Amino acid sequence: MAVNTLLLELGAEELPPSALDTLSDAFANGIQRGLEDAGVTFDNVTAYATPRRLAVQVRELADKQPDRNVERRGPALAAAFKDGQPTKAAEGFARSCGVTVDQLIHLETDKGTWLGYHEQQAGETIQALLPEIVRKAIGGLPVPKNMRWGASRVEFSRPVHWLVALYGSDVIAAEALGLEASRTTFGHRFHAPDAIQLAHADDYLVALEDAYVLADRDKRRERIREQVLSEAEVQEATAVIDESLLAEVSGLVEWPVALTGSFDERFLEVPAECLISSMKANQKYFHLVDDSGQLKPLFITISNIESQDPDQVIQGNEKVIRPRLADAAFFYETDRKRTLASRIPMLESVVFQQKLGTLADKARRTSAIAQLIANQIGGDPALAQRAAELAKCDLVTEMVLEFPELQGIMGHYYAKQDGEPHEVATALEEQYLPRFAADDIPHTATGKALALADRLDTLVGIFGIGQRPTGAKDPFALRRASIGVLNILIKGELNLDLRELLACATEQHRDLPKTDGLVENVLTYVMDRFRAWGQEEGISAEMYLAVRARPITKPLDFARRLRAVKAFAQREEAAALAAANKRVSNILTKQSHDGGAQVDASLLSEEAEKNLYHEITNRRESVAPLFAGGHYMEALDTLATLRQPIDDFFDQVMVMADDTDVRNNRLALLASLQALFLEVADISELPQ
């Protein structure tokens, strides 16, 4: 079976840069899936993409499907012949197979003998298979928004202009989106606009690079990175490369050329974040900083052409950025004419959620929760109250209305300028931390109190109006809010009772339609996020279930138990002790033992049960201070030494003795053993 390279390319007008990677990967996956479904072998599939093309290259693709042995089963032998002559059923089956009855075979099965037919079916060629595979792959692309062009009824993200389908040097007779496949592609729109005839599918990357197109997404991205860093080095500065911006810029150019421009130093009086947001959001520029991290009046733009007069290109970009930065300066100066506190009344007219009131209502609720938290963590409730009052005021400033990503950041700046306490100003920015699982948490006590209060208010409110997240929808980002709560409590070493905090949050709401069990429902939802939280620390589902079996409402305490169980699970004794605890649990459950009875030492007769009772008593005394201090790892290490006494007990003692008092006493002994481990977790959930 011969192999060769397959090349597919769809040429179009400039595709949306934000969707380019998704479309490219989907195209490659669609082709790969089609080939796999057809049973055609290949080595690897590579996706390429530029603003004007989606391409897929498949290496060492077989030229046909493998031949298949096909076996068909017909009527049962008893129904196929009557008086030695073939019945209509037999003749009909033979005709469907294209043979005569005497060419059929007998198939022996456990249910009897049947007429059958066996043949070797030749695999279809790649030329025959590919047209449908290409059509399906293109038809299944996740196009964000379709459009039509001209008189055609064809729909796609952008007008399409060419389709390449080459297997080796042969054109595949495929058709899609009204285009017939050929070997003709096109290079850079300006540097190499003429048609390019590809002699072979292997020539693709080289031919395009000769025509000023870097089709390899990763290579183009790294070319941009290298050029930006090189330009910054010339300026004796450091380029700040945002990976999302790098990906977006890479989706805007086919032949990147980095150029450095400048802007007036007077704009540096505006907070750097404002200038950076303007440069990134509006112009897709990379900004530069000096050795101390201060913004320099420079930017790097990525051009899509090698201009013979780069200075003119630079001047054009400088001319464009000037009014953008002037707008940012204007917003900043306008906002500074009034204090944040003067904007508090404006929150009365901004709806947070239709059933939960305005931002002013949210601020009042958050204030009460934040004061409670601040008091419990050693913060200043007055500062927490002030921070909550001002928390959302920057949302109605000109700057944040223009650049929403600056929420909190501008609140910090404006509060600082207004002379608000330092911790209050800092908290206005910290309230949004952590933004993602691995992000920093707030550093100040007021910031922690505000960040927790804001999330708890949202969780209770959204659950209270019956809009809890589903598997597919989480419009209020409650999963992220829950993990944020866990991270602040755990990383911040705040041993707070989440049930108590949620009860406080619930009390701040009025007329919630879904109040029955609200606190417990939200508590369960947040604590269930420990599954996702634990994955970051290598904690298995069994370890999570072992701790979840306990009614723990303090996330920091829950996390300490999880880490202790994880460490315990690595011990040699863990599996045996888990199995023993499972056995104990089964016995107690079967006997409906409530664990309340005390062990009567006078009823202990067997040496093994006396020894186990003695060991449990000693361990209880030694681990009690460890439990009290939350030192669960040390406690489990101590309890691990019970393995041998437990094994001896089950080997030598009959729990279900005939004497009722002895039997109940032994059950009480097992209950005391189980209770000792349950001080940390139900280790019977661990692998045994």
N, C-alpha and C positions, 0 to 999 in steps of 0.2 A: 504494500500500500504506500503510495507516494505521499510526501508532505510538502507544504509550501507555506508562505506567509499570506495572510489575508489582511487587506486594508479596506476600511470603510470610512468615508468622510462625508459629512453633511455641511455644506457651505451656506452661510446666511448673512443677513445684515447683523450689525453689532448686537450680540445677545446680552441680557441683563447680567452685569458682573456678579451680583449677589447670588444668582442662580446658576452660574457657569459650572462650578464644581459639581453641584448636585446633578445637573443635566448630563455632564460628562460621565460621571460614575454610573448613572442610570443607563446610559447608552451602552457602556461597556458591560454592565451586568445583564442587560437584556440580550445582548449578543451571546455572552457566555452561557446564559441560561438556555437560549435556543439551541446552541451547539450541544450542550450537555443533554438536553431532552432528546435531541436527535441521535445521541450516541456517537457523535463524531469526536475523535480524540484530538487533543492539541496540547501544546506545552504551556503557554501563558497568554493572558489577555492584558493589554496595556491601553489605558485611556489617555487621549491627548485632547487639548482644548485651547482655543484662543477666542477672542471676542467674535471672530467671524467663522468659527468652525468647531464641530464636534467630531472627533475621530477615534477609531478603535483599530488596533493592530493585534492580530492573533498569530503567534509564532508556531511553526511546525504543526499546522493544521492538516489533518488527513484529507485526502481528496475525495473520500466517500465514507459512507457508513460501513461498518463491518458486516459481512454476510451473516444472516441469521438462520438458525434451524427453526422452522415453524411446524408445530404439531397441532392438528385440529381433531377434535373428537366429534363423531357423528352419532347416529342412533345406536341404541343397545343392540347387540348381536341378535337377540331374540326377536327384536322388532324389525331387523334388517332383512331377514330371510323367512320365507314361509314355504314349506315343502321343498326346501333347497333352492328356491328361486328368490332373487332380490325383490324386495318390496319397493313401493314408490318412495318410501323414506330413504332407502339405500340409494336408489337411483338419483333422487334429488340431491342428496349429499354429494354424490360423486360428480354430478354436473356442476355443483357450486365450487368444487375443487378443480374442475377442468380435466377430469380423468374418467375412466370407466370403473365400474364396480370392482372388477377383478384386479385393479391397480391399488385398491384400498388395502389397509393393513388392519390387524386386530390389535386393540389396546387392552392389556390386562390391568385391571384396577382392583382395589379391595371391595369395590361394589359390583364387580362383574366384568364382562368382556364387551367391548364396544368397537364399532367400526371407526377407523381413524385414517388420517392422511398425514404424511410427513414429506416436507420438501425443504430445500435450502433456498432461502430468499436472498437475492443479491441486494446489497445496500445501495441506497440512492447516492448519486454523486453530489459533491458540494455545490456544483452549478445548479442542480435542481432544488437543493434544500435552502440555499441562502436567500433567494428572493422573499420567501415567506418569513424567514427569521429576521431579515432586515426590516421588513414592513412592520412586524410585530414590535420589534425593539424601538423603532421610531414612534410608532403609534402609542407606545406605553410610556413615553417620556413624561415626567412630572412638570409640564410646562406651567409656570405660575399664572400666565394670562395669555390666552390665544388671541390672534388677530388675523384678519384677512387683508389681502392686498390685490389691487387691480380688479379684473373681472373674475378672478379665480375664486372658487369656493373652498380652496384648501386653507386650513388653519394651522398656524404654528406661532411660536413666541415672536418670531420676526420673519420677514420675507426670506424665503430660501432660494438659492440660485444655482447650486450644483450638487451632484451626488457622485462620489467616487466609490467604486466597488471593484477591487482587484484581488484576484487569487493568483499569486505569483505575477506573471505577466499577462494573464488573461482577464478580460473584463467580465464581470458577472452580470447577467441580464436581469438586473433588479430594478424595481420602480418604487418610489415613495414620495409622498407629498407633491405629486404631479411631475416629478423629475425622473428621467431615465439615467441610470448609472453609466459612467464612462471612466476614462483614465485622466480626465482633465480637472486640474485643481488650479487655484490662484494664490499668488503670493501676497505681499504687502500691498495695501490699497494704493499707496503713493510711490513707494520705492520700486515695486515690481508688479505692476497691474496686469501684465500680459498673462495669457493662459499658459499653464505648465502641463506638459504631457508626461505622465509618470510611466516609465518603461516597466517598472517592477514595483511591487508592494514594499520591498525593502528599501526603495529609494526615498521614501516619504520624508523622513526627518531631514536628511541632507538636502534634498531638493528645496524644501521650504526654507531651511536656514540660508541657503544661497539666495533665496528670494525675500530675505529680511523678515522671516517669520520663525519664532521659537515656539514650536507646537508643544513641546514638553512642558507641562505646567510647573513641575518642580524645578526644572532647569531655568525657566523664565523667572520664577519667584526668587531663586538664589542669585540669578544675574542682577535682579533689582537690588537685593540685599547688599551684594558686593559693591555695586555702584554707589548706593547711598552711603555705605560706610567709607568708601574711598573719597567721595565728595566731602564728607564730614571731616576726614583726616586733613584734607587740603585746607579746610577752614579752621583747623586746630580746635575742633569741637567734637561733641559726641552726638550721633544721630539716635533718636529714640524711635525704635522700629516696633510699632504696634502690629502684631501678627494678623489681626483682622483687617487692618488697613493694607498691609502688605498683600494679603490675599485679594482684596478688592481691587487694588491697583494692578495686580497681575492680570486680573480679568478685564482690564481696560486697554491693555496694550499688547501688540504682537512683537514689537521690536523696541524694548525699553532703552531709553537714554536718560540718565539722571542729570539734572541741571540745578544749580544752586542760585536762589534769588534772595533778596533782602527786603525788609520793610522799615519804616521809620522807627527809630528808637523810642519816640514819644509814646508809641503804643504799649511799651513795656510797663507803663504806669497802670495799665489794666491787668487784673489778675491773670497769671499765665494760663490757667485752665480755660479761661474765656477765649484767649487767642488760639490756643491749641485746638479747642473744639471747633472754632471757626475754620481754621486751616484744614483740619481733618474732614469735617462734615461737608464743607462746601467745595473745597478745592482738592482734597485728597493729597495734601502735602505732608511730608515728614518734617518734624521740627527738630531743632538742634539746641543743645544745652552746653554750658561751660563746665569746667571741672567741679564746680560747687553745685551743679544741677540746676542753675538758673537759666531761664530761657534766653536764647540769643536772638537778635533781630534777623534771623536767617531761616530759610526753608528750602527743602529739596523737592522738586517736582519731577515726575517721570513722564517724559515726552514719548510719543509713539513714532517719532521720526528722527533721523539723523540730519539735523538742519545744517545747511551750509553757513547759516548765520545764527548760531545759538544765542548770541547776545539779544537778538531781536525776540526770540522765543522767551528768554528770561524776562525781558522788559514787558512783554505782553502779560506774563504771569504776575509780575509785580503790579502792573496796572489793575489787574483783576482783583488781587488780594487786598489792595489798599481800601476800597470801599467796604469790603467785608470786615476788615479790622476796625474801620471807622464806625461801622454799625455796632460792633461789640463794645467799642469805647463809649458810644452814645448810650447804649443800654445800661452800661455800668454807671455812667454819670447820672443818668436819669434815676436809676434805682437808689443811688446814694442821697438823693434829695429828700428822702423820707426814711424813717427808721423801720426796722422789721416790726417792732411792736405796733406801729401805726397801721400796719396791714392786718392786724388781728381781726378787725370788723369785716374785712373783705372775705374772710373764710366762711362767713355766714351765708354767702351766696354761691359757694363752690360745693357741689354735691360730691360726697365721697361714694356713696351708694344709695340708690333711691330709697331703700327700706331702712338704711342705717343713718340717714341724715347727711349733714354737711361736714366739711373739714373742721369747722368750729365744734361741732358735736364730737367728732373724733378726738379733737384736742382736749376737750373737757374729760372725756373718758380716759384717755391716755394719761392725763395729768394725775388722776387718782391712783391708777395702777402704778405709775412710775414713782410716786411718793411712797407707796407701800414697799416697793422693791428697794428703793434707795435707803429706806429706814432699815431694811433687813440686811443689806450688804455693807452697811457702814458709810453710806453716802449721805448727802445733804438733801433732805426732802424738798427744801425750798428751791434749791438749784434744779432739781428734777421737775418741779412744778413749772418753773420759768422756762426750762428747755422744752417741755411739752407744749406750753402756750405758743412758743415761737417756731416749733418744729416744722410746720407746713407753710409758714409765711413766705418763704422764698419761692413757693410754687406760683405765686401771683406777681412775681417780679418780671420785668421785661426780659432779663437775661435768661431766666429759666424757661419762660414761655417760648423763647427762641431756641434754646439749647436745653432740652429736658434732662440730658445726662448730667447737667451741672447741679441738679437738686442736691441739697445738703452742702455741697461745696460752697455755693454762693451764700447759703444761709450762714455758714461759718464766717465768711468774709464780712458780710453785712453786720452780723452780730458783734464781731470784733470791732468794727468801725463805730458801732453804736455805743461801745463801752460796756457791753454786757460782760458778766463774769467769764473768765477764760474757759472754765469747765463747761459753761452753758454753750458758748460759741463752738467749742470742740464737739460737744454732744450733738449739735445740729448736723454735723457731717457724719459722726459715728453712728447715728441712728440707722443708717442703711447698711452697716456692717453686721455680719459678713454677707457679701453679695453672692458668694458661691461657697461650696463646701470647704475648700482649702483656703479661703480668704481669712484675713485678720479679723479679730473681734474688736469691739470698742476697748480702749485702754482706760478711760475714765469711768468712775463709778456712775456719774450722771449719764454718760453715753450708754453704759450697759443697761441702766434702768430704763432709759428712753427706748432703746432698741428692743428690749424685751416687751415693754408695755405696748408699743405700737403693734408688734406682731401678735401678741396675745389678744388685743382688742379686735384685730382683723379676724383671727381664727374663730373667736367666740361669736362675733357678729355674723360672719358668713355661714357658719354652721347653724346659728340661731334663726336664719331666714331660709334654711333648708337648701342651701346651695353648696353642700360639701363636694369635694372633688370626686370625679369618677375616674375610671381607668384611662379614659382618653382626654378628659377635659379638666383643667385646673386653672380657670381664667384669673383667679386671684392669687396664684402662685402659693397656695397654702402648704404644699409639700416643701418648697424652699423656705417658707417662713418657719415651718416646724423644725427643719434641720438647723435653721439659724438659731432658734431658741435653744436647741440641744447644744450646739457648739458654744454659744455664749455661756451657758450654765456650766458646761464641762471644762472648756478651755479656761474660763474665768474662775474656776474652782468655787462656784457659787452653789452651795448645798441647799437650794431652795425647794420647797414643796410645790410642785407644779399644780396639784389639785387646789391648793390654797390660792395660788395666783390666778388660776382660771375662775375660781369662785368670785374673786374680787373683780375680775374683768366682766363676768356675767352680771354682777350687781350694778355695773355702770350703764348697762343697756336698759332701755325701757320698751316694753311691749314687743319683745321678740316672740314670733309665732311658734318657735320650736324650742321651748324651754325645758321640757321633760327630759331628764337625763343629759342635758346639754354639757355640763361640766365633765361627766364621765365619758361622753362620746368624744369630746375634743381631747381629753386626757389620753384615751385609748389611741386615737389617731396619731397624736404627737409621739407617744411612747413606741408606737409601731414603726416610726421612722428610724428607730434604732437598727432595724434590719439594714437599711441603706447606710446609716452611719457606721455600723460595724464592718461593712465590707471594706471600708477604707483602712481598717485596722486588722484585716485578715481574720475576722470573727465569723465563724460558720453559723448556719441556721440553727444547728443543734445547740450551740453555745447560747445563742440568743433565746431560744425556747427554754433553756434551763433557767435563765434569769427571769424571763418573762412570766414563768410560773409563780413567781413571788409577787405580792401586791406592792410593788415599789412605785412611789410617786415622786421621788427625787432623782432627776436625771443624772446628777453627778454620782450619787450612790449607785445607780443602775450601771453607769459606765465603769465604776471601780469593780463591781461584781463581774461584769463582762470580762474585763481584763484579767481578773483573778481566775475565772473559769477557763479562759484561754490558756493561761500559764499552767493551770492544773491539768488540762487535757494533754499536755506534753509529757506528763509524768508517766512512768512505767506502770504505776498502780491505777491509773485513771480508768482504764477499760474494765478492770475487775471490780473496782468500787462502783462504777456506773451500773454494772450488771447486778451487783449486790443490792444497790439502792432500788433498782427496778424490781428485783425479787421481793424486797421488803414492801415496796409500794403495792405490788400485786396481792401479797398476802393480807396486808392491812385493809385494802379495798374489798377483797373477797369476804373478809370477816367483819366488814362494816365497823372497824375499830376507829374510834374518833381520836385516839392519841391522848386522851385526857387523863387516863389512869397512871398512877405512880408505880414504879417498880418496888416490889416487896422483896428485899434482899434475903429474907428468911425462907422464901420459896425457891430460891436458886439452888439446885442440887447438882447439876452437871458442872464439871470443872471448866468447860469451854464457855458456858453461860456466865459463870462467876467471873471468869477472866474478862469477858466482853463487858460486863457491867462495870467492873473495876476500871477498865481502860476508858470507857465512855465517861465515867465520873471524873477521872483525872483530866481527860481532854477538855471536858466542859469547863473546868476551872481554869485551864491554861488558855483557852480560846476566848473566854468571855470578854477580857479587856481588848482583845484583837477585834472582835465583832463591834464592840462599843466604839472603837476608834476608826472603824472602816478599813482595817488592815486585812482585807479578805484573802489576799494571796498567802500571807503568813498563816492565816487560820486554816486554809485548805491544805497547806503544806503539813501542818500539825495533824490534821484529820487523816491525811494520807497514810499515816502510820497505823491506822486501824485495820488495814487490809488483812493482815494475818489473823487477828482475833475474830474478824468477821468470817473469814474462810473457815476457821476452826469451828465456829459456832454452827454454821450450816452443814459442815461435814459430820459433826458429832452430836448435835442436839436436834430432837424432833420437836418442832414448834407446836404442832397440833397434838399435844399430849392428851391422853384420855381424861386426866384430872382437869376439870374446868378451871380451877384456881391457878394451877401451874400453866395451863395453856394461855389464859388471859395475862398472866405475869410475863410470859415470854413475848406475847404480842406487845405488851407495854414496853418491854426492853427494846424491841425492834422499833417501836414508835419513837422512843427516846433517841435511838440512833438516827432515824430519819430526820427528826427535828433538829439534830445537831448540824447535819449537812444543809438542811433547808434554811438555816440562818444566813447562808450565802446564796444557794441556788438549788434547784432540783437536778442534781447531777445524773439522775436516771435518764434524762433526756440525751445525754452524751452517747456517742457510739460505744457499743459494748462488744 
